[in-house]
């Protein structure tokens, strides 16, 4: 049927045409499955994400303390001596503790240093005291020698051996002497802690820092007095703090204390002849 210029097509299926779309349903039900988004990571996670949640491990496990029940092996015996964790407690001190122990070393006749450090000896103070002594000895010795040469209008050359000699002397003394004393006391059945001896000898060297600074005074008699007083105070500090403990070694305790006192005086003499004496 024709109406004007348009042709009416009856409602019938025509080959190649798109079928008519029916009316949309009035209600569509959408069902969501249970999700684990509230907990992360999900309990059933797969792939590279593991189900164990926790803080990341340190990149460097050297300073990580193994917790109880962990898979990290616990070192024991002599093997533990080669780990940083074994020495960490001896560097756990406050500035007030170090200053208090330095003050005790400057007033040696009280003899209470060993009692105060019996439960918590440290290696922090001895390490920095020895390190400071090395640089003070090298710098003061170089300065005094330089001034002496300039006053006499002579050529001056820097002596690098002063640094290496000072390092060997102070580090060697504060390590080898306590170790030897530790073995001797153990032999005489009066054992003392090695760390406690290292701590005691380390703080006994502090008096030589101001003594070295006073050596800049160009008076030989004054330098002898400074070296003698510093040596006597350092020797008294060590001997008096070990006297009560070494008395348990029997009749030979006096000889041991006397040897400790004389050895500390010998250190002062070595410092006098090598560091307190200026030769041009």
HUWOTA-V489655 format. One record per residue. N is the residue number from 1. D_CENTER is the distance of its C-alpha to the mean C-alpha in Angstrom with 1 decimal. Layout:
[[N;D_CENTER] [N;D_CENTER]]
This chain:
[[1;105.0] [2;104.7] [3;104.1] [4;104.2] [5;101.9] [6;99.5] [7;99.8] [8;98.9] [9;97.2] [10;97.8] [11;95.0] [12;94.8] [13;92.4] [14;92.5] [15;91.1] [16;87.9] [17;87.2] [18;84.2] [19;85.0] [20;84.8] [21;81.7] [22;82.3] [23;81.4] [24;77.6] [25;77.0] [26;76.7] [27;73.4] [28;70.5] [29;68.0] [30;64.5] [31;62.2] [32;58.4] [33;56.5] [34;53.6] [35;50.3] [36;46.6] [37;45.4] [38;44.3] [39;41.5] [40;39.1] [41;38.7] [42;42.1] [43;42.4] [44;44.4] [45;42.4] [46;43.0] [47;41.5] [48;37.8] [49;37.1] [50;36.3] [51;37.3] [52;33.8] [53;32.4] [54;28.8] [55;25.7] [56;24.6] [57;21.9] [58;18.8] [59;19.4] [60;16.3] [61;16.2] [62;13.1] [63;11.2] [64;14.6] [65;15.2] [66;18.8] [67;21.2] [68;24.1] [69;27.0] [70;25.2] [71;26.2] [72;22.7] [73;22.8] [74;21.0] [75;19.5] [76;20.8] [77;21.3] [78;19.9] [79;19.0] [80;16.2] [81;14.6] [82;14.1] [83;12.3] [84;8.7] [85;10.1] [86;11.0] [87;7.7] [88;6.5] [89;9.0] [90;8.0] [91;5.2] [92;8.0] [93;10.1] [94;12.4] [95;13.7] [96;16.8] [97;15.3] [98;13.9] [99;17.2] [100;19.2] [101;17.8] [102;18.4] [103;21.9] [104;22.6] [105;21.9] [106;24.4] [107;27.0] [108;26.8] [109;30.1] [110;29.2] [111;27.4] [112;25.6] [113;22.0] [114;22.0] [115;23.5] [116;21.1] [117;18.0] [118;19.9] [119;18.6] [120;15.0] [121;13.7] [122;10.2] [123;8.3] [124;6.6] [125;10.3] [126;11.5] [127;9.2] [128;10.3] [129;13.7] [130;14.3] [131;13.4] [132;15.7] [133;18.3] [134;18.5] [135;19.3] [136;21.5] [137;23.4] [138;24.1] [139;25.1] [140;27.2] [141;28.8] [142;29.7] [143;31.1] [144;33.1] [145;34.5] [146;35.5] [147;37.3] [148;39.1] [149;40.3] [150;41.5] [151;43.4] [152;45.3] [153;45.7] [154;44.2] [155;42.2] [156;38.4] [157;36.0] [158;32.2] [159;30.7] [160;27.7] [161;27.5] [162;26.3] [163;22.8] [164;22.6] [165;24.2] [166;21.9] [167;18.8] [168;20.5] [169;21.7] [170;18.7] [171;16.1] [172;19.0] [173;20.2] [174;17.1] [175;16.7] [176;20.4] [177;22.0] [178;20.0] [179;20.5] [180;24.2] [181;24.6] [182;23.1] [183;25.8] [184;28.5] [185;27.9] [186;28.0] [187;31.2] [188;32.8] [189;32.0] [190;29.6] [191;26.3] [192;23.1] [193;19.6] [194;17.7] [195;14.4] [196;16.7] [197;18.2] [198;15.0] [199;14.2] [200;17.8] [201;18.3] [202;15.2] [203;16.6] [204;20.1] [205;19.5] [206;19.1] [207;22.9] [208;23.3] [209;21.8] [210;24.9] [211;27.1] [212;26.3] [213;27.1] [214;30.4] [215;31.4] [216;32.7] [217;35.8] [218;38.4] [219;39.8] [220;39.4] [221;40.2] [222;37.7] [223;35.0] [224;36.0] [225;35.9] [226;32.4] [227;31.1] [228;33.1] [229;31.9] [230;28.2] [231;28.6] [232;30.6] [233;28.2] [234;25.2] [235;27.4] [236;28.8] [237;25.4] [238;24.4] [239;27.9] [240;28.7] [241;25.7] [242;26.4] [243;30.2] [244;30.8] [245;28.8] [246;30.3] [247;33.8] [248;33.8] [249;34.0] [250;37.7] [251;39.7] [252;37.3] [253;34.7] [254;36.1] [255;35.8] [256;32.2] [257;31.4] [258;33.6] [259;31.9] [260;28.4] [261;30.0] [262;31.8] [263;28.9] [264;26.9] [265;30.1] [266;30.3] [267;27.0] [268;28.4] [269;31.6] [270;29.8] [271;28.0] [272;31.5] [273;33.3] [274;30.9] [275;29.3] [276;31.6] [277;34.7] [278;36.1] [279;38.6] [280;40.7]]
